[in-house]
């Protein structure tokens, strides 16, 4: 099971062929068990153009959404406490990493440096 980071979503929406092909293959291999959180949705909507809205909504609605709860908030806070100064960890990245950890998901991102709390095995390769 995979949690997709916003950077992957952006590349797919922008039409980057390699990422789109890998996404299609991944969706088939996982029977569509690919997840987002409200954070990735907010990040995408934060940069959306009005003429992209319909296609983007259709695309985002194809994912399963994991809600953020108290346990995720606590773990994310621990991550921020530990990595904010050394890695400039953002709240969004801490919440995404905590969601992946708590739900036992691998994170698909091209920005591994944003997630110092995750090990290589925690990333979708």
Secondary structure by P-SEA (a helix, b strand, c coil): cbbbcaaaaaaaaacaaaaaaaaaaaaaaacccccccaaaaaaaaacccccccaaaaaaaacbbbbbbcaaaaaaaaaaaacccccccccaaaaaaaaaaaaabbbbbccccccccccccccccc
